[in-house]
Amino acid sequence: YKYDISLPVADFGIFAQEMKEVLEGTSTLTAHWGHVMDGNLHYNIIKPGVFEEDKDLLNLIEPYIFDRVIERGGSISAEHGVGQLKRNYMSK
């Protein structure tokens, strides 16, 4: 689960903490890095040893990530384009 988002730099830590709470109990690990000075963040979630899509996990994280980013005035597509999976969130 890879997300290319942008946020106000001051919100990076808050966003990471909120995601930690949302993901609690899901047996996931996160890795995030980016272009901090311009607000771009690559946020990745993995489930070690699981290589197929987990619909329950996806349904938990995707609305949450996209809604929180939009609420903070960020972008759900920072540098890699919208693609097919994000198009339903573009009207927000």
N, C-alpha and C positions, 0 to 999 in steps of 0.2 A: 504494500500500500504506500504509494509515493505521492507526495503532495508538493507542488511548486507554488508557494503562496508568498504574499507580501503583507507585512504588518508594520505599524509604527514601531520603530526600534524599541521604544520604552515598553511595549507590550510583549516582547519576546518571552521574557521570564514568566509573566502571568499566563500567557498562552501555554507554555511548556508545563507549568504546574497544573493548569486545568486539564490538559490532555493526560497527564499522569493520573489524575483522579478519575477521569472518564475510563481510562484503560485498566484501572485497578481490577485485578482478578481475571484478566483476559489472557494471561500467559504470553504477553507480548513484550517486545523490546523496541525501543525507539532510538533513532539516530537522526540528528538534525544538524545542519550546517547551512551556510549561505553567505550572502553578501551583506553583512550586517549594516554597513554604512548606508546602503540604499534600501534596506528593509526586506530584501529577498531572503526567503527561508525555504530550504529543502527539508521537508519533514517526512521521515520514513518510519513505517511501523512494520515489524516482522513478527511472525509467530514461528519460533525456531522449530525446525523439523516438519513444518506444514507447508506444502508447496501448492496446494490448491486453494482457490478463493474461498474464504469463510464468509458466507452471506450474512450471518448474524453479526460478525465483527464489522463488516462493511456497513451494515445498516446502523450500527452504533456510531461509527466514527465519521462517516461522510456527512450526514446532515450537521453533526456537531462542528466539525472543522470548518465547513463552508459557512455556516451561520455565524460562528464566532469571528471569523476573518472579516466577513461583510459588516458585522456590527461594529467592528473596530476601524472601519474605513479602509481596510486592506483590499487585496485582490486575490481571487482564487486561482489566478493564472499569472504568476509574476514574470516569467521569462520564457516558458516553453509552450505557450499557446493553450487554447481552451480544450480542443479535442472533443470527442463525442461524449465522454463521460461527464463533463462539467456543464454542458450546454443548458441543462434544466435549471441551473443556478444562476445563469447570466441575467435573468430578468430581475433578480434581487438586487 
